[in-house]
Amino acid sequence: MAETPENEIEMTDEELESVDEIEVEDEALEELDEDASESEDDEDDEESEDDEDEEESDAETRFVTRHPLDAEERVEMVTVLNQQLADLSDLYSQTKQAHWNVRGIHFAQFHELFDEVAASIHPYIDELAERVNTLGGYAYGTVSMVAIASRLDDFPTDVVEGIAMLDVVIDRWASYSEMLRDAIEVADDVDDDLTEDLLIEVGRVVDKGLWFLEAHVQS
């Protein structure tokens, strides 16, 4: 009769059956865990789908409109237009700030110049806001809204001398002109020809104003 090694323990049939039952129970528990995990994954997927549905439903402008442009494209253009509304409003106010506060031997010339170029862009603030409304959007145009949203650098309050003030205004107009071109490209990408046309019109006026401003420091 073979001897059982010291490091091995003999088990009775009943003990072996008990071990088998435990293993079966463990396997059953593992299957339950897997089922629960799959159920949680399914719930997560459903929640994710619900979130996506909510995002899709959120891809609507505030006001119902039968405008033919796709809803998601209208949302994108409303966002772009509101950004342009903020930037252009700030450009106008900064130019008027220069008009009011310029000093020095060039006062009369620059005072009139800043007022003239500011007036040239003022009508387009309203045009941009109304285009937002046309697409079913809500226009954000209050002073506080503009202050939060504008991407232009703040106007320096320590600058008043004519040429230095002119340099600041030139910088703001050049910055806006560059930002505007990005917006035109977005309008072109979504085939919103009418918004693109409006932005191009704004661009022509801004470029002309930039020319008037820079002409005073060019030689």
Secondary structure as GFF3:
##gff-version 3
##sequence-region A 1 219
A	DSSP	alpha_helix	13	58	.	.	.	ID=ss1
A	DSSP	alpha_helix	71	101	.	.	.	ID=ss2
A	DSSP	alpha_helix	107	134	.	.	.	ID=ss3
A	DSSP	alpha_helix	143	149	.	.	.	ID=ss4
A	DSSP	alpha_helix	162	189	.	.	.	ID=ss5
A	DSSP	alpha_helix	193	214	.	.	.	ID=ss6
###
